[in-house]
Amino acid sequence: MVDGVRVLGVLRLPPGAPGGMASVAAADVDISGPAADMEGIHGFLGRETIPFLKKTKSGMKEADLRAQVYSYGWGGDGTLSLRLAAGGGGNLKPENLLAAYFESTGRPFERHRFRIVRKELYSLDGASNYIALGDMGEEFG
């Protein structure tokens, strides 16, 4: 296993649920980094659209990253908490969001200056209610 990665649990999805990543619709992510950059990123997220050239299997494709940021807010310690698109319906990597911000400033994105932690994965209940994957299944026993 990769250093720093921990398996917190393994669950069996309920009968009829799509398998694996097909069950995933969103992810909660925390980002922390230099205060000045974090303030700039917060302002950047206030934009109506955030165009980004995304590398795909068939070449480059323009995407609107803002549409894949479902919600965001600040923690008391200056951490930015986001709910991002994840899974088969769309997948926004936090690194791509940061890269788009730095591209808009004309500065290089230095990944090592940021801490990115994925906190939770969610499925949808058929409507628009998010359910944590850990609350969907049953433990192997």
C-alpha positions as CSV (number, residue, x, y, z in Angstrom):
1,M,0.0,0.0,0.0
2,V,1.2,3.5,-0.7
3,D,2.7,5.3,2.3
4,G,0.2,7.5,4.0
5,V,-2.9,5.7,2.6
6,R,-5.1,3.9,5.2
7,V,-8.1,1.6,4.5
8,L,-10.8,2.7,7.0
9,G,-13.3,0.1,6.0
10,V,-14.6,-2.3,3.4
11,L,-18.3,-2.6,2.7
12,R,-20.5,-4.7,0.4
13,L,-22.9,-2.5,-1.6
14,P,-26.6,-3.3,-1.4
15,P,-28.2,-5.6,-4.0
16,G,-29.0,-3.7,-7.1
17,A,-26.5,-0.9,-6.5
18,P,-24.2,-0.1,-9.3
19,G,-20.7,-1.5,-8.8
20,G,-17.6,0.3,-7.7
21,M,-17.1,3.8,-9.1
22,A,-20.5,3.8,-10.9
23,S,-22.0,4.3,-7.4
24,V,-19.9,7.4,-6.8
25,A,-21.4,10.8,-7.6
26,A,-19.4,13.3,-5.4
27,A,-16.5,13.6,-3.1
28,D,-15.7,15.9,-0.1
29,V,-12.2,17.3,-0.2
30,D,-10.3,19.6,2.1
31,I,-7.5,21.8,0.7
32,S,-5.0,23.8,2.7
33,G,-2.0,25.9,1.6
34,P,-0.5,29.3,1.8
35,A,-3.1,31.8,3.2
36,A,-2.7,34.3,0.3
37,D,-3.3,31.6,-2.3
38,M,-6.3,30.2,-0.3
39,E,-7.9,33.6,-0.3
40,G,-7.4,33.9,-4.1
41,I,-8.8,30.5,-4.7
42,H,-11.9,31.4,-2.6
43,G,-12.5,34.4,-4.9
44,F,-11.8,32.3,-8.0
45,L,-14.6,29.9,-6.9
46,G,-17.0,32.8,-7.0
47,R,-16.8,33.0,-10.8
48,E,-19.8,31.9,-12.7
49,T,-17.7,29.7,-15.0
50,I,-14.2,28.3,-14.8
51,P,-13.1,27.1,-18.3
52,F,-10.3,24.5,-18.3
53,L,-8.7,22.4,-21.0
54,K,-8.9,18.8,-19.9
55,K,-6.8,15.9,-21.3
56,T,-9.1,13.0,-22.4
57,K,-8.4,9.7,-24.1
58,S,-9.4,11.3,-27.4
59,G,-7.4,14.6,-27.0
60,M,-8.1,17.9,-25.3
61,K,-11.6,19.0,-24.3
62,E,-12.8,22.2,-22.8
63,A,-14.7,21.8,-19.5
64,D,-16.4,24.2,-17.0
65,L,-14.8,23.3,-13.7
66,R,-17.2,25.6,-11.8
67,A,-20.2,23.3,-12.7
68,Q,-18.3,20.4,-11.0
69,V,-17.9,22.3,-7.7
70,Y,-21.2,21.5,-6.0
71,S,-20.4,23.4,-2.8
72,Y,-17.5,25.0,-0.9
73,G,-16.8,26.7,2.4
74,W,-14.1,27.6,4.9
75,G,-13.0,25.8,8.0
76,G,-11.9,27.9,11.0
77,D,-8.2,26.9,10.3
78,G,-8.2,28.3,6.8
79,T,-9.0,25.0,5.1
80,L,-11.2,25.1,2.0
81,S,-13.8,22.3,2.1
82,L,-15.3,21.4,-1.3
83,R,-17.9,18.9,-2.6
84,L,-16.7,18.0,-6.1
85,A,-18.1,15.9,-8.9
86,A,-16.6,12.4,-8.8
87,G,-17.3,9.1,-10.5
88,G,-18.7,8.2,-13.9
89,G,-20.9,11.3,-14.3
90,G,-17.9,13.6,-14.1
91,N,-14.7,13.8,-12.1
92,L,-13.1,17.0,-10.9
93,K,-9.6,16.4,-9.5
94,P,-8.8,19.1,-6.9
95,E,-5.3,19.4,-8.6
96,N,-7.1,20.5,-11.8
97,L,-9.0,23.2,-9.9
98,L,-5.8,24.5,-8.4
99,A,-4.0,24.4,-11.7
100,A,-6.8,26.5,-13.3
101,Y,-6.6,29.0,-10.5
102,F,-2.8,29.4,-10.9
103,E,-3.2,29.6,-14.7
104,S,-5.6,32.5,-14.3
105,T,-3.0,34.3,-12.2
106,G,-0.1,33.6,-14.6
107,R,1.8,31.8,-11.8
108,P,3.0,28.2,-11.9
109,F,1.0,25.7,-9.8
110,E,3.4,24.1,-7.2
111,R,1.5,21.0,-5.9
112,H,3.9,20.5,-3.0
113,R,2.6,23.7,-1.4
114,F,-0.9,22.3,-0.8
115,R,-2.4,19.5,1.3
116,I,-5.4,17.8,-0.3
117,V,-7.4,15.3,1.7
118,R,-10.4,13.4,0.4
119,K,-12.8,13.1,3.3
120,E,-15.8,11.2,1.9
121,L,-17.3,9.7,-1.2
122,Y,-21.0,9.9,-1.9
123,S,-23.7,8.3,-4.0
124,L,-27.1,9.8,-5.0
125,D,-30.3,8.3,-3.7
126,G,-32.0,8.7,-7.1
127,A,-33.0,12.3,-6.5
128,S,-30.4,14.9,-5.3
129,N,-29.7,13.6,-1.8
130,Y,-26.1,12.6,-1.2
131,I,-25.5,9.4,0.8
132,A,-22.0,8.6,2.1
133,L,-20.8,5.3,0.6
134,G,-20.0,4.1,4.1
135,D,-23.6,4.4,5.0
136,M,-24.9,2.4,2.0
137,G,-23.4,-1.1,2.5
138,E,-22.9,-3.8,5.0
139,E,-19.6,-4.8,6.6
140,F,-18.0,-8.1,5.6
141,G,-18.2,-10.4,8.5
